[in-house]
Amino acid sequence: MLDQVLDTIGAAATEGLPTRLHTLLADGADHLAAHAALARSWELVAPLPFGARLNAAINARPLTVEDGRALLAGAPPADAATRARAEAVLALGDAARVFELAEQDATIGEHFLAWLATPGAQGPAQALNALVSSRVALAARVMIEQCDLIIAVWDGLARHFVGGTGHTVVTALHLGAPVLWIDARAPEDWRLLRTPESLRAPAPDAADERTAELCAIVRDAMTPGKEQAPSGAHGQAQRADADDPVARFSTETWKGRSHPLSHAYRRVEAMFGGEGRAFRRLRQDYEPPNAIGGGSGRDVLAALRSLPGADPGVAAEVETSVMRRFAWADGISARLSDIYRGGMTASFVLSGAAIIAGVMYLPFVSGEHKAPFAAAEFLLLLAILSITALGQRRRWHRRWFETRRVAEYFRHAPILLALGVARPPGRWPRGAETSWPEWYARQALREVGLPRTAVTPAYLRAALETLLDPHVTRQRDYHIAKAARLTSVHHKLDRVSEVSFVLAVASVALFLILLVAGRLGAVSHDALYAATKWFTLLGVVLPTLGASIAGIRYFGDFERFAAISRVTAEKLSGAHERMSLLLAAPPEALDYGEVADLAHAADEIVVSEIESWQAVFGGKQITVPV
């Protein structure tokens, strides 16, 4: 039945795309699946719970402490059956890409020999079983995170034995990974599970339905789904390219630098952000993808290469599959951000300017000569409509959202890849209208996959010290500075808006005083008539300025973004403190599970921040500022 399932997966897989099979290389079904994968020319990947020698020793099940020591030393054991089992495991390891969780091998090796030296004693057996089970569960978690589908040959009985097949199945379902369960008692009745509750299902679906669902899972893993094109007039133009969003993204027009006409939003930040030099040069130069390896990504690549026992090919794969894609997405997104947010900010400024232009004639010319002012007002309003129509037609808002999601997923991916950590399949966010950015990022990270390395205490310490902690610290400092800047922008805009309205009230009050004075004869009629035009102008200009500034403040939501950055900085500070404690501990005390949890925590903080700011800007579609 396992062969039939694998044949179905192979037939459904997109031609030309590689298929990988991950297995812990445990005796039994794991070996059958590994040989079947190699027979189909699939790539075999093995996240091992231990180093290769200890893994072979435990799976060889030696009967004597002498054979156990031989296996740990890399020598053949005396017992022929034990030797055959060890050779089978090692042969599959040689054919696979192996990721060894070896940082606890010394401790586990001692317990392994103590168990062999005292056959029948419960204490050593229980201690070894606890250690082995926790390591197998850890390796199984690594495997689940790397896979789109988990295949489990299981009798359906024990679920709570840590590291057992049932425990792995339940863990996968909790992490959102679909599970194909082949019941060892009735293999022809295999079923697909999506949630832990589906284990309670009384009977599997019909064979044709199960096969169709399996093929759908394989296709969804290998190809992005079609996107939902919005309705409405400008939605018609988007439906043509909605079927292939990845191709659309890959053919975006690359610009090497920002355009001065798109800087309106960032000019507001520069003027009110409290950092000085309000009219400094704002042009951004976007780092070309093929230059990132020798530019902003140089230090990370150097750290990847310098990890003790590092896979020599990982740095090159990270540069090609991750960093260059990050640079592309980041440059495209930064440009779209300027265009969209700058366009909306400019529209608020232009709307105020249009109103002011329409009444500016009052103190200077009579109504018969207001045509130039009306023309200026018309042109300003036409500019607003042009910005809105162009933004809707070219999808500035949605394209910015999509490309920013891609960039942020890639930003911290090199650290996760070095540690063999990935976001579980069911834990990726999903947009309301589009999910291709998550699919694209996940597939790019899968191209790199698990490194060929043995995770040792020295490896973990170096990864913490040179990759994970520096990244978290940089992100924390960025969000601290961003929160301070945006808070300043919010309060200063608020103040300018308030002052504008206060001055408007004061000008109206002064006019009323002059009007009363004129009635009492204290002010001449001619002087009052001349002042009326100026006060009318001020009565329009000042509230209009206040309203335009308030509109920019509302659109920018600077206060909420500052709060999001403050929360993110606090979370990152907590992660940094946890890393500092680990770095202060002796190297041999480092545990892969703890470091992986910290990498997951940092990943979750970043993704949570993305979701928060998208929730704020999600409803701010480009439109006329009314």
C-alpha positions in Angstrom: 0.0 0.0 0.0 2.9 2.4 0.7 4.2 1.9 -2.9 0.7 2.7 -4.2 0.5 5.9 -2.2 3.9 7.0 -3.3 3.0 6.2 -7.0 -0.1 8.4 -6.6 2.0 11.2 -5.2 4.6 10.8 -8.0 1.9 10.9 -10.7 0.3 14.1 -9.2 3.6 15.9 -8.7 4.3 18.7 -11.2 6.7 17.5 -13.8 10.2 19.0 -13.5 9.8 19.9 -9.8 11.9 17.8 -7.3 10.1 15.6 -4.8 11.7 15.0 -1.4 11.0 12.3 1.2 11.9 13.1 4.8 12.4 10.2 7.2 14.0 9.6 10.6 15.5 6.4 9.2 14.1 4.3 12.1 13.9 0.6 11.5 10.7 -0.6 9.7 8.4 1.6 7.7 11.0 4.4 7.5 13.5 2.1 5.8 10.8 0.8 3.3 9.9 4.4 2.5 13.5 5.4 2.1 14.3 2.7 -0.4 11.0 3.4 -2.3 12.0 7.1 -2.6 15.5 6.3 -3.8 14.0 3.8 -6.4 11.9 6.7 -7.7 14.9 9.1 -7.8 13.4 11.3 -5.1 15.7 13.2 -2.9 16.0 11.5 0.5 16.4 13.8 3.6 17.0 12.5 7.1 16.6 14.7 10.1 18.3 12.4 12.7 17.5 12.6 16.4 21.2 12.0 17.1 24.6 12.1 15.4 25.0 9.5 12.7 27.1 7.1 14.8 24.8 7.2 17.8 21.8 6.9 15.6 23.2 3.8 13.9 24.1 2.4 17.3 20.7 2.8 18.8 18.9 1.5 15.8 21.2 -1.5 15.5 20.0 -2.7 18.9 23.2 -4.2 20.2 23.1 -6.8 22.9 26.5 -6.2 24.6 28.2 -3.1 25.9 31.3 -4.0 23.7 29.2 -3.9 20.5 27.7 -0.6 21.7 31.2 0.9 22.2 32.3 -0.3 18.8 29.3 1.3 17.1 29.9 4.6 18.9 33.5 4.5 17.8 32.6 3.8 14.2 33.9 0.2 14.3 32.0 -2.9 13.2 30.3 -4.8 16.1 31.1 -8.4 16.6 27.5 -9.6 16.4 26.5 -10.2 12.7 22.8 -9.2 13.1 23.7 -6.1 14.9 26.3 -5.2 12.3 23.8 -5.8 9.5 21.3 -3.4 11.1 23.9 -0.8 11.7 25.1 -1.0 8.1 21.6 -0.7 6.8 21.1 2.5 8.7 24.5 3.9 7.7 24.0 3.0 4.0 20.7 5.0 3.9 22.4 7.9 5.7 25.1 7.9 3.0 22.3 8.1 0.3 20.5 10.9 2.1 20.9 14.5 3.0 21.4 14.1 6.8 20.7 16.8 9.4 22.1 15.4 12.7 20.9 16.7 16.1 24.1 15.7 17.8 24.6 18.3 20.5 23.4 15.8 23.3 25.3 12.8 21.9 27.9 12.6 24.7 25.2 12.5 27.4 22.9 10.1 25.5 25.9 7.9 24.6 26.8 7.5 28.3 23.2 6.5 29.1 23.2 4.1 26.2 26.3 2.3 27.4 25.0 2.3 31.0 21.8 0.6 29.8 23.8 -2.1 27.9 26.1 -2.7 30.9 23.1 -3.3 33.2 20.6 -5.4 31.3 17.3 -5.7 33.0 17.8 -2.7 35.3 14.9 -0.3 35.2 16.7 2.9 36.1 19.1 3.0 33.2 16.4 1.8 30.8 14.0 4.4 31.9 16.6 7.2 31.7 17.6 6.2 28.2 14.0 5.8 26.9 13.2 9.3 28.2 16.2 10.8 26.4 15.6 8.9 23.2 11.9 9.6 23.1 12.4 13.4 23.5 15.1 13.5 20.8 12.9 11.5 18.4 10.0 13.9 19.0 12.4 16.8 18.3 13.6 15.3 15.1 10.0 14.5 14.1 9.1 18.2 14.7 11.9 19.2 12.3 10.5 16.7 9.7 7.0 17.9 10.1 8.0 21.6 9.5 9.8 20.6 6.3 6.9 18.6 4.8 3.7 19.3 2.9 2.3 15.8 3.7 3.1 13.4 6.5 2.7 9.6 5.7 2.3 7.5 8.8 2.1 3.7 9.0 0.4 3.2 12.4 -1.9 0.9 14.2 -4.0 3.7 15.6 -3.5 2.8 19.2 -1.0 4.7 21.3 -0.9 8.4 20.8 0.8 9.7 23.8 4.1 7.9 23.8 6.5 10.8 23.1 8.4 10.2 19.9 6.1 7.4 18.8 4.2 7.4 15.5 0.9 8.2 17.1 2.5 11.2 18.9 4.0 12.4 15.7 0.7 12.1 13.9 -1.1 14.2 16.6 1.7 16.8 16.6 1.6 17.1 12.8 -2.2 17.6 12.9 -1.9 20.3 15.6 0.7 22.1 13.4 -1.7 22.0 10.5 0.1 19.4 8.4 -2.1 16.9 6.5 -1.5 13.3 7.4 -2.0 10.3 5.2 -2.6 7.5 7.7 -2.0 3.9 6.6 -3.6 1.8 9.2 -1.2 -1.2 9.8 -4.3 -3.3 10.7 -6.1 -2.5 7.4 -3.7 -0.7 5.0 -6.2 -0.6 2.1 -8.4 1.7 4.2 -5.8 4.5 4.3 -7.3 7.9 5.1 -6.3 11.6 5.0 -6.4 13.5 8.2 -6.6 17.3 8.5 -7.3 18.0 12.2 -6.8 16.0 15.4 -10.5 15.5 15.5 -10.4 13.7 12.2 -8.8 10.7 14.0 -12.3 10.1 15.4 -13.8 9.7 11.9 -15.6 6.3 11.8 -14.5 5.3 8.3 -12.5 6.5 5.4 -14.0 8.1 2.3 -14.3 6.1 -0.9 -11.0 5.2 -2.6 -11.6 7.6 -5.6 -12.4 10.5 -3.3 -9.3 9.8 -1.1 -7.1 9.7 -4.2 -8.5 12.9 -5.6 -8.0 14.6 -2.3 -4.4 13.3 -2.1 -3.7 14.6 -5.6 -5.1 18.0 -4.7 -2.8 18.2 -1.7 0.2 17.5 -3.9 -0.9 20.0 -6.5 -1.5 22.7 -3.9 2.0 22.1 -2.5 3.6 22.5 -5.9 1.6 25.3 -7.5 0.1 28.5 -6.1 -3.6 28.8 -6.1 -5.5 31.2 -8.4 -6.0 34.6 -6.8 -9.3 36.3 -6.3 -9.5 39.4 -8.6 -11.6 42.1 -7.0 -14.9 43.1 -8.4 -15.7 46.5 -9.9 -14.5 48.5 -12.9 -10.8 48.2 -12.2 -11.1 44.6 -11.2 -11.7 43.5 -14.7 -8.2 44.4 -15.7 -6.8 42.4 -12.9 -8.4 39.1 -13.7 -6.2 38.4 -16.7 -3.0 38.2 -14.5 -4.7 36.7 -11.4 -4.1 33.2 -12.6 -0.3 33.4 -12.3 0.6 35.8 -9.5 4.2 34.4 -9.2 5.0 35.2 -12.8 3.5 38.6 -12.3 5.7 39.2 -9.4 8.8 37.9 -11.2 8.2 40.3 -14.1 7.7 43.4 -12.0 9.6 46.4 -13.4 12.8 47.0 -11.5 13.8 50.5 -10.6 17.1 51.2 -9.1 16.0 54.2 -7.1 12.9 56.0 -5.8 11.3 58.8 -7.7 11.2 62.3 -6.1 7.5 62.6 -6.9 6.7 59.6 -4.7 8.3 61.0 -1.5 5.3 62.8 -0.1 4.7 60.3 2.8 8.4 60.1 3.7 8.7 63.8 3.5 6.0 64.1 6.2 8.0 61.7 8.4 11.2 63.7 7.7 9.5 67.0 8.6 7.8 65.8 11.8 9.8 62.8 12.9 12.0 64.7 15.3 15.2 63.6 13.6 16.2 67.0 12.2 17.0 67.9 8.6 13.4 68.1 7.5 14.3 68.8 3.9 17.1 66.3 3.6 17.5 64.3 0.4 15.1 61.3 0.5 16.1 59.3 -2.6 16.5 55.6 -1.9 18.8 53.4 -3.9 17.5 49.8 -4.0 20.1 47.1 -3.6 20.2 45.0 -6.8 19.5 41.3 -6.2 22.9 40.2 -7.7 24.8 42.6 -5.4 23.3 41.6 -2.0 25.8 38.8 -1.4 28.7 41.3 -1.4 26.5 44.1 0.2 24.0 43.9 3.0 24.0 40.1 3.1 27.8 39.8 3.3 28.0 39.4 7.1 25.2 36.8 7.3 26.8 34.8 4.5 30.1 35.0 6.3 28.5 33.8 9.5 26.8 30.9 7.7 30.2 29.8 6.3 31.9 30.1 9.6 29.5 27.9 11.6 31.5 24.9 13.0 30.9 21.9 10.7 28.6 24.0 8.4 27.3 22.6 5.1 29.6 24.4 2.6 26.8 24.7 0.1 24.2 26.3 2.3 25.6 29.9 2.0 25.6 29.8 -1.8 22.0 28.4 -1.8 20.8 31.0 0.7 22.3 33.8 -1.4 20.6 32.5 -4.6 17.3 31.2 -3.3 16.7 33.6 -0.4 18.7 36.8 -0.4 18.4 37.6 -4.0 14.6 37.1 -3.8 14.5 39.2 -0.7 16.4 42.1 -2.4 14.0 41.8 -5.4 10.9 41.8 -3.2 12.2 44.5 -0.9 13.1 46.8 -3.7 9.7 46.4 -5.5 7.8 46.7 -2.2 9.7 49.9 -1.1 9.0 51.5 -4.5 5.3 50.6 -4.3 5.1 51.8 -0.7 6.4 55.2 -1.8 4.0 55.4 -4.7 0.9 54.3 -2.8 1.5 56.1 0.5 3.1 59.1 -1.3 0.2 59.2 -3.7 -2.4 59.3 -0.9 -0.5 61.9 1.0 -0.1 64.0 -2.1 -3.8 63.7 -2.7 -4.6 65.1 0.8 -2.2 68.0 0.2 -3.7 68.6 -3.3 -7.2 68.6 -2.0 -6.4 71.4 0.5 -4.5 73.3 -2.2 -7.5 73.0 -4.6 -9.9 74.6 -2.1 -7.4 77.3 -1.3 -6.8 78.0 -5.0 -10.5 78.4 -5.5 -10.8 81.2 -3.0 -7.4 82.8 -3.3 -8.7 85.4 -5.7 -10.8 87.1 -3.0 -8.3 89.7 -1.7 -6.6 90.3 -5.0 -9.1 90.5 -7.9 -12.8 90.7 -8.5 -15.1 87.8 -9.3 -14.9 88.6 -13.0 -11.1 87.8 -13.0 -11.2 84.5 -11.0 -10.8 82.3 -14.0 -7.1 81.5 -13.5 -7.8 80.5 -9.9 -10.7 78.3 -11.0 -8.4 76.7 -13.6 -5.8 76.0 -10.9 -8.5 74.4 -8.7 -9.6 72.3 -11.6 -6.1 71.1 -12.4 -5.4 70.2 -8.8 -8.7 68.2 -8.6 -7.8 66.5 -11.9 -4.4 65.5 -10.5 -6.2 63.9 -7.5 -8.5 61.9 -9.8 -5.5 60.9 -11.9 -3.6 59.6 -8.9 -6.6 57.7 -7.7 -7.4 56.1 -11.1 -3.8 55.2 -11.7 -3.4 53.7 -8.2 -6.5 51.6 -8.6 -5.6 50.4 -12.1 -2.1 49.5 -11.2 -3.0 48.0 -7.9 -0.5 49.9 -5.9 -2.1 49.0 -2.5 -2.4 45.2 -3.1 0.9 44.8 -4.9 2.7 46.6 -2.0 1.0 44.3 0.5 1.9 41.2 -1.4 5.5 42.1 -2.1 6.1 43.3 1.5 4.9 40.0 2.8 7.4 38.1 0.6 10.3 40.4 1.6 9.6 40.0 5.4 9.4 36.2 5.1 12.8 36.2 3.5 14.4 38.8 5.8 15.2 36.4 8.6 15.0 33.1 6.7 18.8 32.5 6.6 18.9 32.2 10.3 16.0 29.7 10.3 17.6 27.7 7.5 20.9 27.4 9.4 19.1 25.9 12.3 16.8 23.6 10.3 13.8 25.6 11.6 10.8 26.3 9.4 7.2 27.6 9.8 4.9 24.5 10.0 2.6 24.2 7.0 -0.6 25.1 8.9 1.0 28.2 10.6 1.5 30.3 7.6 -0.7 33.4 7.5 -3.3 33.7 4.7 -4.4 36.9 3.1 -8.0 37.7 2.6 -7.7 37.7 -1.2 -4.3 36.2 -1.9 -2.0 33.5 -0.5 0.7 33.3 -3.2 3.3 35.2 -1.1 3.3 32.5 1.5 3.4 29.8 -1.1 6.3 31.5 -2.9 8.3 32.0 0.3 7.7 28.5 1.5 8.8 27.0 -1.8 11.9 29.2 -1.9 12.9 28.0 1.6 12.2 24.4 0.6 14.7 24.8 -2.3 17.4 25.2 0.4 16.0 22.7 2.8 17.8 21.2 5.7 21.6 21.7 5.8 24.0 18.7 5.6 25.5 19.2 9.0 25.8 17.8 12.5 24.3 20.2 15.1 26.9 20.4 17.9 27.1 22.6 21.0 29.7 24.8 19.1 27.4 25.0 16.1 24.4 26.1 18.2 26.5 28.7 20.1 27.9 30.2 16.9 24.4 30.3 15.3 23.0 32.1 18.4 26.0 34.5 18.7 26.5 35.4 15.0 23.1 34.9 13.4 20.0 34.8 15.6 20.9 37.2 18.4 22.3 39.9 16.1 19.3 39.7 13.9 16.9 40.1 16.8 18.9 43.0 18.2 18.9 44.8 14.9 15.2 44.4 14.5 14.6 45.5 18.1 16.6 48.7 17.6 14.9 49.4 14.3 11.4 49.2 16.0 12.5 51.3 19.0 13.7 54.1 16.6 10.6 53.7 14.4 8.2 53.9 17.4 9.9 57.1 18.6 9.8 58.7 15.1 6.2 57.8 14.4 5.1 59.0 17.8 6.8 62.3 17.1 5.1 62.6 13.7 1.7 61.9 15.2 1.9 64.5 18.0 3.4 67.2 15.8 0.8 66.7 13.1 -1.9 66.7 15.8 -0.4 70.0 17.1 -0.3 71.7 13.7 -3.8 70.6 12.9 -5.1 72.0 16.3 -3.2 75.3 15.8 -4.7 75.7 12.4 -8.2 75.3 13.8 -7.5 77.6 16.8 -6.2 80.3 14.4 -9.3 79.8 12.3 -11.5 80.4 15.3 -9.4 83.4 16.3 -9.7 84.9 12.8 -13.5 84.5 12.8 -13.7 86.0 16.3 -11.5 89.0 15.3 -13.7 89.5 12.2 -16.8 89.5 14.4 -15.2 92.1 16.7 -14.3 94.3 13.7 -17.9 93.9 12.4 -19.3 95.1 15.7 -16.7 97.9 15.8 -17.9 98.9 12.3 -21.5 99.0 13.4 -20.5 101.3 16.3 -18.6 103.5 13.9 -15.1 102.7 15.2 -14.0 101.2 11.9 -14.7 102.7 8.5 -16.8 100.9 6.0 -14.0 100.7 3.4 -11.6 99.2 5.8 -14.1 96.7 7.0 -14.9 95.8 3.4 -11.2 95.2 2.6 -10.7 93.1 5.7 -13.8 91.0 4.9 -12.1 89.4 1.9 -8.9 88.6 3.9 -10.9 87.2 6.8 -13.0 85.1 4.4 -9.8 83.7 2.9 -8.4 82.9 6.3 -11.7 81.3 7.3 -11.3 78.9 4.4 -7.5 78.4 4.4 -6.9 77.7 8.0 -9.6 75.0 8.5 -8.6 73.5 5.1 -5.0 73.2 6.2 -6.1 71.7 9.5 -8.3 69.2 7.8 -5.7 68.2 5.2 -3.1 67.6 8.0 -5.7 65.7 10.0 -6.4 63.6 6.9 -2.7 62.8 6.5 -2.5 61.8 10.2 -5.6 59.6 9.9 -4.3 57.9 6.7 -0.8 57.4 8.1 -2.1 56.0 11.4 1.3 57.0 12.9 0.2 56.4 16.5 -1.1 52.9 15.9 2.1 52.0 13.9 4.2 53.4 16.7 2.3 51.2 19.2 2.8 48.1 17.0 6.5 48.8 16.8 6.7 49.3 20.6 5.1 46.0 21.2 7.3 44.3 18.6 10.4 45.8 20.2 9.3 44.6 23.7 8.8 41.1 22.4 12.2 41.1 20.6 13.8 42.4 23.8 12.4 39.5 25.6 13.8 37.1 23.0 17.2 38.8 23.2 17.2 38.4 27.0 16.5 34.7 26.6 19.3 34.3 24.1 21.7 36.2 26.4 20.9 33.6 29.2 21.7 30.8 26.8 24.9 32.4 25.6 26.0 32.8 29.2 25.5 29.1 29.9 28.3 26.6 29.3 28.4 25.4 25.6 27.6 21.8 26.6 24.4 23.0 28.2 22.9 24.2 24.9 20.0 22.2 23.6 18.7 22.3 20.0 15.1 22.4 21.2 15.6 25.6 23.2 17.5 27.3 20.4 14.9 26.2 17.9 12.1 27.5 20.1 13.9 30.9 20.2 14.1 30.9 16.4 10.4 30.1 16.2 9.7 32.9 18.7 11.6 35.5 16.6 9.8 34.3 13.5 6.5 34.5 15.2 7.2 38.1 16.4 8.1 39.2 12.9 5.1 37.6 11.2 2.8 39.0 14.0 4.1 42.5 13.2 3.4 42.0 9.5 -0.2 40.9 10.3 -0.7 43.9 12.6 0.4 46.6 10.2 -1.5 44.9 7.3 -4.6 44.9 9.5 -4.2 48.7 9.9 -3.5 49.5 6.3 -5.7 46.7 4.8 -8.8 48.9 4.5 -7.0 52.0 3.3 -7.4 51.5 -0.4 -6.3 54.3 -2.6 -9.2 56.6 -3.1 -10.1 60.3 -3.3 -9.4 62.1 0.0 -13.0 62.9 1.0 
